[in-house]
């Protein structure tokens, strides 16, 4: 049975994201992934945490950011975890 939009939206949770995207991904990824430990890539990652849709989800985590100031901030943070 295909889930409805209403069903999907009931899984929204904001651990770090702005509008519950990380909760939706937490629900959807296990249904589509063939591995129990997926890796994720966050585009427009800012500092790697602020409004991140993926930080909560995976220990294997790649961030992509084009603003040089934020790249430095993200590198400092990642070195600490």
VEXGU-593043 format. One record per atom (N, C-alpha, C): atom name; residue in one letter; residue number from 1; y, z, x. Coordinates in steps of 0.1 Angstrom, whole numbers, always signed. Atoms other than C-alpha are relative to their C-alpha. Layout:
(CA, A, NUM, (Y, Z, X)) ...
END
This chain:
(N, X, 1, (-12, +0, +8)) (CA, X, 1, (+0, +0, +0)) (C, X, 1, (+12, +0, +9)) (N, X, 2, (-13, +1, -8)) (CA, X, 2, (+34, -10, +14)) (C, X, 2, (+10, +11, -5)) (N, X, 3, (-9, -10, +4)) (CA, X, 3, (+58, +19, +15)) (C, X, 3, (+13, -6, -5)) (N, X, 4, (-12, +4, +5)) (CA, X, 4, (+90, +16, -4)) (C, X, 4, (+12, +5, +9)) (N, X, 5, (-12, -4, -8)) (CA, X, 5, (+125, +19, +11)) (C, X, 5, (+3, +15, -2)) (N, X, 6, (-2, -15, +4)) (CA, X, 6, (+128, +53, -8)) (C, X, 6, (-9, +9, +8)) (N, X, 7, (+10, -8, -8)) (CA, X, 7, (+96, +65, +9)) (C, X, 7, (+4, +1, +15)) (N, X, 8, (-4, +1, -14)) (CA, X, 8, (+108, +54, +43)) (C, X, 8, (+12, +9, +3)) (N, X, 9, (-12, -8, -2)) (CA, X, 9, (+142, +70, +39)) (C, X, 9, (-2, +15, -2)) (N, X, 10, (+3, -14, +1)) (CA, X, 10, (+126, +103, +30)) (C, X, 10, (-4, +6, +13)) (N, X, 11, (+4, -4, -13)) (CA, X, 11, (+115, +105, +66)) (C, X, 11, (+11, +1, +10)) (N, X, 12, (-12, -1, -9)) (CA, X, 12, (+150, +105, +81)) (C, X, 12, (+1, +14, +4)) (N, X, 13, (-3, -13, -6)) (CA, X, 13, (+156, +134, +105)) (C, X, 13, (+9, -3, +12)) (N, X, 14, (-9, +2, -11)) (CA, X, 14, (+184, +137, +129)) (C, X, 14, (-2, +11, +11)) (N, X, 15, (+1, -9, -12)) (CA, X, 15, (+172, +154, +161)) (C, X, 15, (+12, -3, +9)) (N, X, 16, (-11, +4, -8)) (CA, X, 16, (+197, +135, +182)) (C, X, 16, (+8, -12, -6)) (N, X, 17, (-6, +12, +5)) (CA, X, 17, (+205, +104, +162)) (C, X, 17, (+11, +3, -10)) (N, X, 18, (-11, -2, +8)) (CA, X, 18, (+235, +99, +140)) (C, X, 18, (-4, +0, -15)) (N, X, 19, (+3, +2, +14)) (CA, X, 19, (+218, +89, +107)) (C, X, 19, (-15, +2, -3)) (N, X, 20, (+14, -2, +3)) (CA, X, 20, (+182, +100, +109)) (C, X, 20, (-10, -10, +6)) (N, X, 21, (+8, +10, -6)) (CA, X, 21, (+169, +71, +129)) (C, X, 21, (-12, +5, +8)) (N, X, 22, (+11, -5, -8)) (CA, X, 22, (+148, +92, +152)) (C, X, 22, (-11, +5, -9)) (N, X, 23, (+10, -5, +10)) (CA, X, 23, (+130, +107, +122)) (C, X, 23, (-8, -12, -6)) (N, X, 24, (+6, +12, +4)) (CA, X, 24, (+123, +72, +109)) (C, X, 24, (-10, -6, +10)) (N, X, 25, (+8, +5, -11)) (CA, X, 25, (+110, +61, +143)) (C, X, 25, (-12, +9, +2)) (N, X, 26, (+12, -9, -1)) (CA, X, 26, (+88, +92, +145)) (C, X, 26, (-10, -3, -10)) (N, X, 27, (+10, +3, +11)) (CA, X, 27, (+72, +82, +112)) (C, X, 27, (-6, -14, +2)) (N, X, 28, (+5, +14, -1)) (CA, X, 28, (+69, +44, +119)) (C, X, 28, (-8, -3, +13)) (N, X, 29, (+6, +3, -13)) (CA, X, 29, (+59, +43, +156)) (C, X, 29, (-15, +3, +0)) (N, X, 30, (+15, -2, -1)) (CA, X, 30, (+24, +59, +152)) (C, X, 30, (-7, -10, -9)) (N, X, 31, (+6, +9, +9)) (CA, X, 31, (+17, +35, +124)) (C, X, 31, (-2, -14, +6)) (N, X, 32, (+0, +13, -6)) (CA, X, 32, (+24, +4, +145)) (C, X, 32, (-4, +0, +15)) (N, X, 33, (+4, -1, -14)) (CA, X, 33, (+15, +16, +180)) (C, X, 33, (-15, +1, +2)) (N, X, 34, (+14, -1, -3)) (CA, X, 34, (-19, +12, +196)) (C, X, 34, (-3, +11, +10)) (N, X, 35, (+2, -11, -10)) (CA, X, 35, (-13, +41, +220)) (C, X, 35, (+6, +13, -6)) (N, X, 36, (-6, -13, +4)) (CA, X, 36, (-6, +78, +214)) (C, X, 36, (+12, +4, +7)) (N, X, 37, (-11, -4, -8)) (CA, X, 37, (+20, +79, +241)) (C, X, 37, (+9, -13, +2)) (N, X, 38, (-8, +12, -2)) (CA, X, 38, (+44, +49, +235)) (C, X, 38, (+12, +3, +9)) (N, X, 39, (-12, -1, -8)) (CA, X, 39, (+73, +42, +258)) (C, X, 39, (+11, -6, -9)) (N, X, 40, (-11, +5, +8)) (CA, X, 40, (+107, +35, +243)) (C, X, 40, (+12, -5, +9)) (N, X, 41, (-12, +4, -7)) (CA, X, 41, (+139, +17, +254)) (C, X, 41, (+11, +1, -9)) (N, X, 42, (-12, -2, +8)) (CA, X, 42, (+173, +27, +241)) (C, X, 42, (+11, -9, +6)) (N, X, 43, (-11, +9, -4)) (CA, X, 43, (+200, +0, +243)) (C, X, 43, (+13, +6, -5)) (N, X, 44, (-13, -7, +4)) (CA, X, 44, (+236, +13, +243)) (C, X, 44, (-2, +15, +1)) (N, X, 45, (+5, -13, -1)) (CA, X, 45, (+223, +46, +255)) (C, X, 45, (+10, +11, +3)) (N, X, 46, (-11, -9, -3)) (CA, X, 46, (+256, +62, +264)) (C, X, 46, (-4, +10, +11)) (N, X, 47, (+4, -10, -11)) (CA, X, 47, (+246, +94, +283)) (C, X, 47, (-15, +3, -1)) (N, X, 48, (+14, -2, +2)) (CA, X, 48, (+210, +92, +271)) (C, X, 48, (-4, +10, -10)) (N, X, 49, (+3, -10, +10)) (CA, X, 49, (+212, +120, +246)) (C, X, 49, (+9, -2, -13)) (N, X, 50, (-10, +1, +11)) (CA, X, 50, (+244, +116, +224)) (C, X, 50, (-4, -11, -9)) (N, X, 51, (+3, +9, +10)) (CA, X, 51, (+234, +99, +192)) (C, X, 51, (-12, -9, +4)) (N, X, 52, (+12, +7, -4)) (CA, X, 52, (+201, +88, +208)) (C, X, 52, (-10, -1, -11)) (N, X, 53, (+11, +2, +10)) (CA, X, 53, (+175, +73, +184)) (C, X, 53, (-14, +3, +6)) (N, X, 54, (+13, +0, -6)) (CA, X, 54, (+147, +77, +209)) (C, X, 54, (-3, +12, +10)) (N, X, 55, (+2, -10, -10)) (CA, X, 55, (+153, +107, +232)) (C, X, 55, (-11, +10, -4)) (N, X, 56, (+9, -10, +5)) (CA, X, 56, (+132, +131, +210)) (C, X, 56, (-15, -6, +1)) (N, X, 57, (+12, +6, +3)) (CA, X, 57, (+103, +106, +208)) (C, X, 57, (-10, -2, +11)) (N, X, 58, (+9, +5, -10)) (CA, X, 58, (+88, +98, +241)) (C, X, 58, (+3, +5, +14)) (N, X, 59, (-2, -4, -14)) (CA, X, 59, (+83, +111, +277)) (C, X, 59, (+3, -12, +9)) (N, X, 60, (-2, +12, -8)) (CA, X, 60, (+84, +75, +289)) (C, X, 60, (+12, -7, -6)) (N, X, 61, (-12, +3, +6)) (CA, X, 61, (+119, +65, +283)) (C, X, 61, (+9, -8, +9)) (N, X, 62, (-9, +8, -8)) (CA, X, 62, (+142, +37, +295)) (C, X, 62, (+13, -1, -7)) (N, X, 63, (-13, +1, +7)) (CA, X, 63, (+179, +36, +288)) (C, X, 63, (+7, -12, +6)) (N, X, 64, (-8, +11, -4)) (CA, X, 64, (+202, +6, +290)) (C, X, 64, (+14, +3, -5)) (N, X, 65, (-14, -2, +3)) (CA, X, 65, (+240, +11, +292)) (C, X, 65, (+8, -9, +9)) (N, X, 66, (-8, +8, -8)) (CA, X, 66, (+267, -12, +304)) (C, X, 66, (+13, +6, +5)) (N, X, 67, (-12, -7, -4)) (CA, X, 67, (+296, +12, +308)) (C, X, 67, (-3, +8, +13)) (N, X, 68, (+3, -7, -13)) (CA, X, 68, (+296, +24, +345)) (C, X, 68, (+1, +15, -1)) (N, X, 69, (-2, -15, +1)) (CA, X, 69, (+309, +59, +337)) (C, X, 69, (-12, +6, -7)) (N, X, 70, (+11, -6, +7)) (CA, X, 70, (+281, +65, +312)) (C, X, 70, (-13, -2, +8)) (N, X, 71, (+12, +2, -8)) (CA, X, 71, (+255, +50, +336)) (C, X, 71, (-1, +12, +10)) (N, X, 72, (+1, -11, -9)) (CA, X, 72, (+264, +77, +361)) (C, X, 72, (-3, +13, -7)) (N, X, 73, (+3, -12, +7)) (CA, X, 73, (+263, +104, +335)) (C, X, 73, (-15, +1, -4)) (N, X, 74, (+14, +1, +4)) (CA, X, 74, (+229, +92, +323)) (C, X, 74, (-9, +3, +12)) (N, X, 75, (+9, -2, -12)) (CA, X, 75, (+215, +91, +359)) (C, X, 75, (+0, +15, +4)) (N, X, 76, (-1, -14, -3)) (CA, X, 76, (+227, +127, +365)) (C, X, 76, (-9, +8, -9)) (N, X, 77, (+9, -7, +10)) (CA, X, 77, (+210, +139, +333)) (C, X, 77, (-14, -3, +3)) (N, X, 78, (+14, +4, -2)) (CA, X, 78, (+178, +120, +340)) (C, X, 78, (-6, +7, +12)) (N, X, 79, (+4, -6, -13)) (CA, X, 79, (+176, +135, +375)) (C, X, 79, (-3, +15, -3)) (N, X, 80, (+2, -14, +3)) (CA, X, 80, (+177, +170, +359)) (C, X, 80, (-12, +3, -9)) (N, X, 81, (+12, -3, +8)) (CA, X, 81, (+147, +165, +335)) (C, X, 81, (-13, -4, +7)) 
END
